[in-house]
């Protein structure tokens, strides 16, 4: 990630916080916390190291696979890139 000016860094922190507080993100975060607690109880804390919960696949997978959309990249992920009819 390129270095940001102090002003850009503050602006990005505000945008990131706003995105993290949307109802959808709060719901996913709460679900992730519940799943991690349950998995830690069942498998142990060390089993969770390096894993994230994938809300699409409904399972834990490596951070690399989860954030990289299972090797497909993130350009086509989500609703943002669906074509809009005018």
C-alpha positions as CSV (number, residue, x, y, z in Angstrom):
1,X,0.0,0.0,0.0
2,X,1.4,3.4,-0.9
3,X,2.2,5.8,1.8
4,X,-0.5,8.3,2.6
5,X,-0.3,11.9,3.6
6,X,-1.5,12.6,7.1
7,X,-4.7,14.2,5.8
8,X,-5.4,11.2,3.4
9,X,-4.7,8.8,6.3
10,X,-7.3,10.6,8.5
11,X,-9.8,10.6,5.6
12,X,-9.3,6.9,4.9
13,X,-9.8,6.1,8.6
14,X,-13.1,7.9,8.5
15,X,-14.2,6.1,5.4
16,X,-13.1,2.7,6.8
17,X,-15.0,3.3,10.0
18,X,-18.1,4.3,8.2
19,X,-18.0,1.1,6.1
20,X,-17.3,-1.0,9.1
21,X,-20.4,0.4,10.9
22,X,-23.0,-0.4,8.2
23,X,-25.7,-2.9,9.3
24,X,-24.4,-5.6,6.9
25,X,-20.8,-5.4,8.2
26,X,-22.0,-5.3,11.8
27,X,-24.1,-8.4,11.2
28,X,-21.2,-10.2,9.5
29,X,-18.8,-9.2,12.3
30,X,-21.2,-10.5,15.0
31,X,-21.6,-13.8,13.1
32,X,-17.9,-14.1,12.7
33,X,-17.3,-13.6,16.5
34,X,-19.9,-16.3,17.3
35,X,-18.4,-18.8,14.9
36,X,-14.9,-18.2,16.1
37,X,-15.8,-18.6,19.7
38,X,-17.6,-21.9,18.9
39,X,-14.8,-23.2,16.8
40,X,-12.2,-22.3,19.4
41,X,-14.2,-24.2,22.0
42,X,-14.5,-27.2,19.7
43,X,-11.1,-27.3,18.0
44,X,-8.9,-25.1,20.1
45,X,-7.5,-21.6,19.5
46,X,-4.5,-22.8,17.5
47,X,-6.8,-24.4,14.9
48,X,-8.1,-20.9,14.1
49,X,-4.7,-19.3,13.4
50,X,-4.6,-17.9,9.9
51,X,-8.2,-18.7,9.2
52,X,-11.2,-16.4,8.5
53,X,-14.9,-17.4,8.3
54,X,-16.2,-17.2,4.8
55,X,-19.8,-16.0,4.8
56,X,-20.5,-17.3,1.3
57,X,-19.1,-20.8,1.8
58,X,-20.2,-21.0,5.4
59,X,-16.9,-22.4,6.6
60,X,-13.4,-21.4,7.9
61,X,-10.7,-21.1,5.2
62,X,-7.3,-19.5,4.9
63,X,-7.1,-15.7,4.9
64,X,-5.6,-15.8,1.5
65,X,-8.4,-17.9,0.0
66,X,-11.2,-16.0,1.7
67,X,-10.0,-12.4,0.9
68,X,-8.9,-13.4,-2.6
69,X,-12.4,-14.8,-3.4
70,X,-11.2,-18.4,-3.6
71,X,-8.6,-17.5,-6.4
72,X,-11.1,-15.5,-8.5
73,X,-10.0,-12.1,-7.4
74,X,-12.3,-9.5,-6.1
75,X,-13.2,-7.5,-9.2
76,X,-16.3,-9.6,-10.0
77,X,-17.3,-10.1,-6.4
78,X,-20.4,-8.3,-4.9
79,X,-23.1,-6.2,-6.4
80,X,-21.1,-3.1,-7.3
81,X,-20.0,-4.4,-10.8
82,X,-23.4,-5.5,-12.0
83,X,-24.3,-3.4,-15.0
84,X,-26.9,-0.7,-14.4
85,X,-29.6,0.0,-16.9
86,X,-30.3,3.7,-17.5
